[in-house]
Amino acid sequence: MSVDVSERHTTSVAEAPEDFFGEEVLSDRDRYYAAWRESAAVVHLTRNDLWALTRYDAIRFALATPAIFSSTKAVFNDMMNDALRGSALASDPPEHAPLRAVLAKYLSPRVVRSRQSDMETYADELVSSAAAQGSFDAIRLAQAYHQRIMGEMIGMRREIQARVVPWGDSALNVFGPFNQRTFKHLPVAGDLVRWAMQVTPDQLGEGSVGRAVFEAADRGEIPHEACTGLIHQLVAAGIDTAIASLGNLIAHLGDNPAQYAILRAEPGLAGAAFTESLRLESPIHAMGRRVTEDVEVDGIPIPEGAQVALLFAAGNRDPRHYDDPDTFDIRRNPVDHLSFGHGVHTCAGMHLVRHEAEALLAALVRHVPSYSIGERRPKLSNLVSSWGTLTVAVASRG
């Protein structure tokens, strides 16, 4: 099977020698991703033996074709592939459908809207307090905000909520290869797995997503053995990615004061601003897939069994799909961005984080007339694009 993603077809295979997960690439990812994208729609990263899909149409095609670009054995090391076997993250249709349905039902727009008031209240408390200090770390603010919102959605007790930030960071880092970064995060990631295996329905709040997972199993909608994987997924896929997306949003608006001024004048653009931020900086810069049969993309053959990396961060800046792709424009509203995925594995938590972002922006506009970004330090992660530190300097009123 093949797909045309550009006007030029070639049977030669572009290759790149860099370590995809190495500090050199992660520290300068935009430059490397742009170079790979402009060389070909598919680049064989020989150091890691990964086939990187770099262009928007190629990535979208792969996401829409799970029979060929499988999520089973798609993580970048065998240990985690074994651990995730049968989970919603690592399954394809038809097994995937009932697992995702449980999460989608309890993270639906209707359910999320019922929590809107809580989000707005908590966002206002955090931002007003932070703004009064004159400067604050946007990442610490995003962590405190999302930790509470997501922790309550899952039904966690407060003492457990306090552990989700390091859990989320480690859970996605161990999806990388067996490099130093992965080994560093294994103990904390293992702690999350142990909690997910041991937690019981009575330890999760009534009406929560976590409790709903166990209730779905009791009704026979999913196997009881699937509960651990779904509980784990809520933290592994739903914590660090959301914190990254909120931090990146604050960074983009701080780096583009004219865009923040537009947002303050037209607060109804909050959703579009978040969507554009997701496009410009995908919180998950790449995800894996495993090819189930020989396939061609843009005339380039990828062999059966190959490990594929879908470079969301490259596809979201593909000039073949977006005009001026490196420009942050909150009027663009690119709802077809790749950051939430596409097809059967579209992010189940996208409605929640979108509402969180809109509530956070409403509070920011209310309490912060303008701001700039001071000290910033990137957080190098195997999969997540985020800041470790992001200092916001609030401009004085008047």
C-alpha positions in Angstrom: 0.0 0.0 0.0 1.2 3.5 -0.7 0.3 7.1 -0.3 1.4 10.2 -2.3 2.5 13.0 0.1 4.4 15.2 -2.3 4.7 15.9 -6.0 8.2 14.3 -6.1 8.5 10.5 -6.0 11.7 8.6 -5.4 12.8 5.1 -4.6 15.9 6.2 -2.8 15.9 6.2 1.0 17.1 9.3 2.8 19.3 8.5 5.8 20.4 10.4 8.8 23.1 9.2 11.3 22.1 11.2 14.4 20.8 9.7 17.6 17.1 10.5 17.6 16.9 10.4 21.4 20.3 12.0 22.0 20.9 15.3 23.7 22.2 16.9 20.5 18.9 16.3 18.7 16.6 16.9 21.6 18.4 20.2 22.4 18.0 21.5 18.8 15.0 19.4 17.7 13.3 22.1 15.4 16.4 22.4 13.3 16.9 18.6 12.9 13.3 17.9 12.3 13.1 20.7 9.6 16.2 19.3 7.9 14.8 15.8 7.9 11.4 16.9 6.7 12.8 18.9 3.8 15.0 15.9 2.7 12.2 13.4 2.5 8.8 12.3 3.8 10.5 9.2 5.2 14.0 9.3 6.7 15.8 6.2 7.9 17.6 7.1 11.2 20.3 4.5 11.0 21.7 5.0 14.5 18.4 3.9 16.0 17.1 1.9 13.1 13.9 4.1 13.0 11.9 5.1 10.0 10.9 8.7 10.7 7.8 10.0 9.0 8.4 13.8 8.8 5.7 15.4 6.7 2.1 16.1 7.6 0.3 14.0 5.0 2.6 11.0 5.7 2.0 11.1 9.4 -1.8 11.6 9.0 -1.9 8.6 6.6 -0.1 6.4 9.2 -2.4 7.5 12.0 -5.4 6.7 9.8 -4.1 3.2 8.9 -3.7 1.2 12.1 -3.8 -2.1 10.2 -0.4 -1.3 8.7 1.0 1.2 11.3 0.2 -0.7 14.4 0.3 0.5 18.0 1.3 -3.0 19.2 5.0 -3.2 19.9 5.2 0.4 19.0 7.1 1.7 22.1 10.8 2.1 21.6 11.9 -0.7 23.9 10.8 -4.3 24.3 10.3 -4.3 28.0 7.6 -1.6 27.8 6.1 -3.3 24.8 5.6 -6.4 26.9 4.3 -4.4 29.9 1.7 -2.5 27.7 0.5 -5.5 25.8 -3.3 -5.4 25.5 -3.7 -1.9 26.9 -5.5 0.9 25.1 -2.2 2.6 24.3 -0.8 -0.6 22.7 -3.7 -2.2 20.9 -5.4 -1.9 17.5 -9.0 -2.4 16.4 -11.1 -4.2 17.2 -9.5 -4.9 20.7 -8.9 -1.1 21.1 -12.4 0.1 20.8 -14.0 -1.0 24.1 -11.0 0.1 26.1 -11.0 3.6 24.5 -14.8 3.8 24.8 -14.6 3.7 28.6 -12.2 6.7 28.8 -14.0 8.6 26.0 -17.3 8.4 27.8 -16.1 9.8 31.1 -13.8 12.4 29.4 -16.5 13.6 27.0 -17.3 17.3 26.4 -20.4 16.9 28.5 -18.6 15.5 31.5 -15.7 18.0 31.2 -18.1 20.9 31.0 -19.6 19.8 34.3 -16.1 20.6 35.8 -15.7 23.9 34.1 -16.6 26.0 37.2 -14.0 24.1 39.3 -11.3 24.7 36.6 -12.1 28.4 36.4 -12.1 28.9 40.2 -8.8 27.1 40.6 -7.1 28.8 37.6 -8.2 32.2 39.0 -6.8 31.4 42.4 -3.5 30.2 41.1 -2.9 33.0 38.5 -4.1 35.8 40.8 -1.7 34.7 43.5 1.2 34.2 41.1 0.6 37.5 39.3 0.7 39.3 42.7 4.2 38.1 43.2 5.4 39.9 40.1 7.1 36.8 38.7 6.4 33.1 38.7 7.4 29.8 37.2 4.8 28.9 34.6 5.7 25.2 34.8 5.2 25.0 38.5 1.8 26.7 38.1 0.8 24.3 35.3 1.8 21.4 37.4 -0.2 22.5 40.4 -3.2 23.3 38.2 -3.3 20.1 36.2 -2.3 17.8 39.1 -5.4 18.9 41.0 -7.8 18.9 38.0 -6.6 15.5 36.6 -6.2 14.0 40.0 -9.8 14.8 40.9 -11.0 13.5 37.5 -9.3 10.2 38.2 -10.6 10.2 41.7 -7.3 10.3 43.5 -6.9 11.2 47.2 -4.8 14.3 47.8 -1.8 12.4 49.0 -1.8 10.4 45.7 -2.3 13.5 43.6 1.0 14.9 45.0 2.8 12.0 43.2 1.3 12.3 39.7 3.8 14.9 38.3 6.9 12.7 38.7 4.9 9.7 37.7 3.8 11.3 34.5 7.3 12.5 33.6 8.8 9.1 34.2 6.0 7.1 32.6 6.6 8.6 29.1 10.4 8.8 29.4 10.5 5.0 29.8 8.7 4.7 26.4 12.1 5.6 24.9 14.9 3.3 24.1 17.2 1.8 26.8 19.2 5.0 27.2 20.4 6.7 30.3 17.3 8.9 30.5 15.1 5.8 30.4 17.1 4.0 33.1 16.9 7.1 35.3 13.1 7.1 35.2 12.5 3.4 35.6 12.1 3.4 39.5 9.5 6.2 39.5 7.7 4.7 36.5 7.6 1.4 38.4 6.1 3.1 41.4 3.2 4.3 39.2 2.7 0.7 37.8 2.6 -0.7 41.4 -0.1 1.9 42.4 -2.2 1.2 39.3 -2.0 -2.6 40.0 -3.0 -2.2 43.7 -5.6 0.6 43.6 -9.1 -0.5 44.3 -12.5 1.2 43.3 -13.2 2.2 46.9 -9.9 4.2 46.9 -11.1 6.3 44.0 -13.8 9.0 44.2 -17.4 8.2 43.4 -18.3 9.5 39.9 -14.6 9.7 38.9 -13.1 8.3 35.7 -11.0 5.9 37.7 -14.0 4.4 39.5 -15.8 4.2 36.1 -13.1 2.0 34.7 -13.8 -0.6 37.4 -17.6 -0.3 37.0 -17.2 -0.9 33.3 -15.4 -4.1 34.1 -18.1 -5.2 36.5 -20.7 -4.6 33.7 -18.7 -6.8 31.4 -17.8 -4.0 29.0 -14.1 -4.6 29.4 -12.0 -7.4 31.0 -11.2 -6.9 34.7 -7.5 -7.4 33.8 -7.7 -4.3 31.6 -8.4 -2.0 34.5 -4.7 -1.7 35.6 -3.7 -0.6 32.1 -6.5 2.0 31.8 -5.7 3.5 35.2 -2.0 3.6 34.3 -2.8 5.3 31.0 -4.8 8.1 32.7 -1.5 9.1 34.4 1.1 8.0 31.8 -0.6 9.7 28.9 -2.6 12.5 30.7 -0.2 14.3 33.1 3.1 15.3 31.5 1.6 16.0 28.1 -1.0 18.4 29.5 1.5 20.2 31.7 3.8 20.6 28.6 0.9 22.0 26.5 -0.1 24.5 29.2 3.5 25.6 29.7 4.2 25.9 26.0 1.0 28.0 25.6 2.2 30.5 28.2 5.7 30.6 26.5 4.3 31.3 23.1 2.1 34.1 24.3 5.0 35.6 26.2 7.3 35.4 23.2 4.6 37.0 21.1 3.3 40.0 23.0 1.3 41.3 20.0 -0.6 38.0 20.0 -1.3 38.3 23.7 -2.7 41.8 23.1 -5.0 40.4 20.5 -6.1 37.7 23.0 -6.8 40.3 25.7 -8.9 42.3 23.2 -10.7 39.2 22.0 -10.8 36.6 24.8 -13.0 34.4 22.6 -9.9 33.4 20.8 -8.6 31.4 23.8 -9.5 28.1 22.2 -7.8 29.0 18.9 -4.7 30.3 20.7 -4.4 26.9 22.5 -4.9 25.1 19.2 -2.2 27.1 17.5 0.2 26.5 20.4 -0.4 22.8 20.1 0.5 23.0 16.4 3.6 25.1 16.9 5.0 22.9 19.7 3.5 19.4 19.9 3.7 18.2 23.6 4.5 14.8 22.2 7.2 15.4 19.6 7.1 11.8 18.3 5.2 8.6 18.8 6.0 5.1 17.6 4.3 2.6 15.4 5.2 -0.8 14.1 4.7 -1.7 10.4 2.8 -4.9 9.9 3.5 -5.3 6.2 5.7 -3.9 3.5 4.5 -0.4 2.7 5.5 2.6 0.6 5.1 6.2 1.7 5.9 8.8 -1.0 7.4 6.0 -3.1 9.8 5.1 -0.3 9.6 1.4 0.9 9.4 0.6 4.6 9.8 -3.1 5.4 7.5 -5.2 7.4 8.4 -5.2 11.1 10.1 -1.8 11.0 9.9 0.6 13.9 8.4 3.9 12.8 8.6 7.3 14.5 5.8 9.7 13.7 7.3 13.1 14.1 4.3 15.2 15.1 6.5 18.2 15.8 7.8 18.1 12.2 4.5 17.5 10.5 2.9 20.3 12.4 5.4 22.7 10.9 5.2 21.3 7.4 5.1 24.2 4.9 3.3 22.0 2.4 0.3 22.0 4.8 0.5 25.3 6.7 1.5 28.8 5.5 4.2 30.4 7.5 4.4 27.3 9.8 7.0 28.8 12.2 4.8 31.8 13.0 2.5 31.8 16.0 -0.8 33.2 14.9 -3.8 32.8 17.2 -6.2 33.5 14.4 -5.0 30.5 12.4 -7.0 28.0 14.5 -5.4 24.8 12.9 -7.9 22.3 14.2 -6.4 19.6 12.0 -3.0 19.7 13.9 -1.4 16.3 14.7 -0.7 16.9 18.4 -3.8 15.0 19.5 -3.2 12.3 17.0 -5.8 11.2 14.5 -8.1 8.2 14.0 -8.6 5.5 16.6 -5.9 6.7 18.9 -7.0 10.4 19.0 -6.3 11.7 22.5 -9.1 10.7 24.8 -8.3 13.6 27.2 -8.3 16.4 24.6 -11.5 17.9 25.7 -10.3 18.2 29.3 -7.0 19.9 28.5 -8.7 22.2 26.1 -11.1 23.4 28.8 -8.2 23.7 31.3 -6.3 25.9 28.8 -9.3 28.1 28.2 -9.9 28.6 31.9 -6.2 29.3 32.5 -6.1 31.9 29.7 -9.2 33.6 31.0 -7.4 34.0 34.4 -4.2 35.1 32.7 -6.0 37.8 30.7 -7.9 38.9 33.8 -4.8 39.3 36.1 -1.8 39.9 33.8 -1.9 42.9 31.5 1.3 41.8 29.8 4.3 39.7 30.5 7.6 38.5 29.2 9.6 35.3 29.6 12.7 35.5 31.7 14.8 32.4 32.6 13.9 29.3 30.7 15.4 25.9 30.7 14.2 23.0 28.5 13.4 19.7 29.9 14.9 17.0 27.8 12.6 14.0 27.5 12.5 11.0 25.2 9.0 11.9 24.0 7.7 15.1 25.6 8.5 18.7 24.5 8.4 20.9 27.5 10.2 23.4 29.7 11.8 22.5 33.0 11.7 26.1 34.1 9.8 29.0 32.5 9.9 32.2 34.4 7.1 34.7 33.7 7.8 38.4 34.5 4.5 40.3 35.0 4.4 43.8 33.7 3.2 46.4 36.3 -0.2 47.9 35.6 -0.4 51.4 34.4 
